[in-house]
Structure formats: structure tokens, C-alpha cells
């Protein structure tokens, strides 16, 4: 009987400890952003011009605050399907682009400040930041492009064009190749706007979603999205 009581007590302690870890993720404030989202320069530009490259391409900067990075995942909450969306406007990146030569298009490293991601529920947001993404240690999610394919031969102002962007996507401490489908439009005002999307298996990045009350199941896939507004230094 004593052995049974000891074993039962140990089980209670383990369960309480597990609950404490989960509750801590729910209640602990998330780490604040360390500052404005960083910008990784795309390449070395011509020495006498801070907005143009030696090959004639113009430098566009993705506007933090006017662009948005998102993730979308499905779950079953209290017996009903629900789509969870996380968003942040703290995203940066650079694009080198010459409309007369689409094949010369370059995309620099895109950074997303994961600490600023928000969902529709504060508890979910805290678990996302504190436990799933561990943003206190890994502040940024990054995409470093390695190749572009499917670029058109010509581009017209106001007419959307599409291409595929493949790059190294880093989430926490794992980096894997990922391809995004991109649609972009060159505006009459000189801006470059568009979207990029990709669907990934989050477990491939070593991410796991903790079991929480009222959530029966969570999908295996997450859709990553970027709606960007890029402007030149002269815009």
C-alpha cells in the first residue's frame, strides 16, 4: 500500500510540474522587440549612388509597418474548426529590380521579428512566443533567397507578374530550403507591391504545439504569407 501511495504521489508531482510549465508559458510576458527590425543589405551598390546598382537596377526596400507577415493554421477548438492567424508588420527586406530586365531581379534576406507576432488570443500569443518559437532566444525568422525561377521576359506597369522564390528559411535554430510563390506589381508611383506564400510542415523545423485545454487537434501544416509594399529611396 505504501508503494502505491508513493507512486501516486510521484505521479501527482510530475503532473503538477507539467502544469506549472504550461501555466508559465501562458502567463509569462513575452520578450519585447529589441528595436526596429533590422535590414540586411542585398549587395554592394555603386559607390556614388545609394539607390542604384552598377547594372542599372533600382533598390527597393520593404516598408516595415506597411507590410505584413502572417502564418495560418487550422485547429479544432471546443469541437468546432477554427483558423488561427498570426500577424506582424515588423518585416524588412530589399529588392533590386530593373523593369526593363526582369531576369536581373534580386531579393535580399527577409527578416521577421517573431517577438511581435500576435494572434486573436493573448494566451495563445504568449504560448507561441514563449514556448513554440522561444522568441526570447530566437528573435528573428529569416528567409535568405538562393534562386528565382519563372520570371517573365517583360514587365508592364500595373500588370501583376509571378515567379517562384526558393531560399533558406530559418525558424528558431533550424534552417531548411523552402519555395514561395510570389505575385508582384510595379505601380505607376514607382512602388513594388505583392504577396508571397508557402505551405510548410512545421515539424520539419523541430516545432511542436503543446496540448492545451479545449483544443482537440491542430493541423500539421502552416501557411506562411507575406504582403509587401516596397519603395525606392526617391519614392
C-alpha positions, 0 to 999 in steps of 0.5 A: 500500500505504501508503494502505491501511495508513493507512486501516486504521489510521484505521479501527482508531482510530475503532473503538477510540474507539467502544469506549472510549465504550461501555466508559465508559458501562458502567463509569462510576458513575452520578450519585447522587440529589441528595436526596429527590425533590422535590414540586411543589405542585398549587395554592394551598390555603386559607390556614388549612388545609394539607390542604384546598382552598377547594372542599372537596377533600382533598390527597393526596400520593404516598408516595415509597418506597411507590410505584413507577415502572417502564418495560418493554421487550422485547429479544432477548438471546443469541437468546432474548426477554427483558423488561427492567424498570426500577424506582424508588420515588423518585416524588412527586406530589399529588392533590386529590380530593373523593369526593363530586365526582369531576369536581373531581379534580386531579393535580399534576406527577409527578416521577421521579428517573431517577438511581435507576432500576435494572434486573436488570443493573448494566451495563445500569443504568449504560448507561441512566443514563449514556448513554440518559437522561444522568441526570447532566444530566437528573435528573428525568422529569416528567409535568405533567397538562393534562386528565382525561377519563372520570371517573365521576359517583360514587365508592364506597369500595373500588370501583376507578374509571378515567379517562384522564390526558393531560399533558406528559411530559418525558424528558431535554430533550424534552417531548411530550403523552402519555395514561395510563390510570389505575385508582384506589381510595379505601380505607376508611383514607382512602388513594388507591391505583392504577396508571397506564400508557402505551405510548410510542415512545421515539424520539419523545423523541430516545432511542436504545439503543446496540448492545451485545454479545449483544443482537440487537434491542430493541423500539421501544416502552416501557411506562411504569407507575406504582403509587401509594399516596397519603395525606392529611396526617391519614392 
